[in-house]
Amino acid sequence: MLRRRCPLCSEDVAASAIRAYGRDYFDCPTCRLVFLAPPARLDADAERAHYLTHENDPHDPRYRAFLDRLALPLITHLVPGAQGLDFGSGPGPTLSLMLEERGFPTEIYDPFFAPNSSVLEKNYDFITATETIEHFCHPEKEFVRLDELLRPGGILGVMTEIFRDDKPFAQWHYPRDPTHVSFYREKTMQWIAQRFSYAVEMPRPNVVLFRKGA
């Protein structure tokens, strides 16, 4: 039987019967992450080309309203002047501008479009990752890195579609995107919170705020 190590909790996972959009997926029974079989991942050039098809216009009020799903509940937890990092800012950074307009200076990082490694040598009061963590091929490694960048008492705010078992995975739209490789249930978010000793809340569907211990 084909087996893979879960990229989030490192448990040994047997191949499951999940297949969607011509690709195979594993379903971890421990942390409840669903992840794409590694041979089906796009290479870096194809992944970057796909991101360039996204239309993320910082002047688009609809896109700003979408990002406010995370920004509005996040800023209720921030003190004036809190400093942040938008991790996975994409080809058209927008959330960082919105937060700066509200008095929260925000650096950006993206491995394809803003690969400034110097911002990963600082610490932050908050970190945002909107429509980003589903692209993590190695989520355990990435969450460890985000935790190391976050100051004690800081907030990690993520936005991603949450997989709910009331609908078959193969009928869900989210895996249609070939750059989406990691899929999280609410139980997965609870597992992450326990792993890093975070307090966790979900103020809106698909929005999760993790607070690091002081």
N, C-alpha and C positions, 0 to 999 in steps of 0.2 A: 504493500500500500504506500502510495506517495505521501511523504510527510514534509512539512516545512516548519521552521522555527518562527513563532510569532514575532514580528518586528517591533511590537510594543512591550509585551510581557515576557518574551523569550521562551514561552512554553512550546513544547513540541506539538504540532497540530496536524492531524490526519487530513488528507484531502477530503473535501466535502463535495457534495453534488451541486454546488452553486455554479451556475454558468449563466452569463448575461452578456448580450451583445457580442457573442463570439469569443468571449474571454472566460478564463477559469479563475475562481476565487476560493480562498480559505476562510473558514469561520472559526475563530478562536473561542473555545468554551470557557476560558479563564477570564480574559479581559473583555470578551465579546466584540473585539475588533474583527471586521471583515476586511481582507486585504487581497489585492490582485496577485496572482501567481507571477513571480519575478520575470519569467521569460516573456510575458505579455507586455511588459513596460515599454514605453517609447524611449528611444535614445534622446540625448540632450538636444540635438538639433531639431528633431521632430517636436519635442515638447515645447521648445521656445517658439517655433513656428506656430504652434497651436495657440499659445498665449497671445500672439500678435493679432489673432483674429478677434480677440475680446475688445469690445468698445467701452472703455472706461474713461469717460470724459469728465474731468473735474468740474466742468460747468453745467453738467446735466443734472437738473433738479431731481429727476427720478433716481439717478444713481446715488446722489447725496441722501435722499430719503431712505434708500436701501441701506446705506452705511450707517445711518442714524439708528438703525435697529440695535447696533452695538454701541455707537458713540453715546447716545443719550443715557442708557443705564450705566455705562462706564463712568461718565463724568460725575455722576452723583457720589461716587466713591473717592474722587480725587480732591486734593487740596489745591488752592490756587497756585499756579506756576509749576505743577507737577510735570516732570520730564518723562517723555515716553519714546518708544520705538515702534514703528509700524513694520512688522516682520512679514515679508512677502508682499511688498507694496505694489508689484505689478508694473506694467508699461505706462500706466497713467496714474501716478500717486494722487490720491484724493483724500483719503481719511486723515492723513497727516496734515493736510491743509485745513481741513475742517476743525481738527483739534487745536491747531495753532490759532485759528480765528477765535477760538473760545478761551485762549490764554494758556494752552498747554503745549509748549514746544515739543516737537516730535521729529526724531530722526527717521530715516527710511533705510530699509535693507531689502534687497531682492537678489537672489543668486544669479539671475539672468539680466535684470534691468537696472539694478543699483547695487553692484557687488562691492561696496565699500566696506572692507573688513574692519576698518578702524572703529566703526560704530559698534562692533561686536566686542570691543575691548572696554566698554563702559558698562555702567549699571543704571537701571531705570526704575522709576516709580510705577510705570505701567508699560505693558507690551500688548499690542494688538496683532491679531492674525486673522484677517477676514478672507474667507474662501481660500485658505492656505493649507490648513493641516490635512485636508484630503489629498494633497499632493505629496505628503511626506512618505517617501519610500522607507525611511528608517525613523518612525515616529518616536521610539524610545530615545534615540540619540538626539533628535530635535527638541523634545521636551526637556531633556537634561540641559541642553544648551540654553533654552529659554529660561529655565529655572535659575541657572547660573547668572544670567543677565539681569534678573529681577531682584530688586532690593527687598529686604525683609519688610513685610507689610504691604508689598506691592501687589498690583492686579494684573493678571494675564487674562485678556479678553479674547475669546475666539468666536468665530461665526462660521458654521458649516452645517450642511443639511444633516439631520439626525436620522439614522436608519431605525425605522419602527417595524416590528415583526408582524404587524397586522396586514402588511402588504408584501407579497413575494419580492425578494431582491431583484429577480429577473424582470419584474414589471416596474421597477423604480427608475425614474429618469436619471438619477445622479450618476450611476455607472456608465451611462452613455458617453460621457466625456472620457476620452482615452487617457487623459492626464490625471484622472482621479484614481488613486491607488489604495487609499486607506479610508475606511468608512466606520463611523462611530455610532454606537447606540448610547442612550442615556446611561446605561450600566457601564459603558466604557469610560464615560466622563467621570463617573463615580470612582472607577478604578484608578484613573489618573489622579484624582483628588487624594485618594488614600495613599497612592504611591509617593506623592510629594508632600503629604501632610497639609494639603490646601483645604481651606473652606471653599465650598462651591455653591453657586446658585445659577439658575437658568431663568433670567428675568423675562425672556421672550423665547418663542420657539426658535431653535437653531442658534441661540446665543448662550454662551456659557462664560461666567466670570469665575475665575479662580483667584482666591486671595492667599498669598504666601504668608506663613506664620512670621510674627515679629521676631 
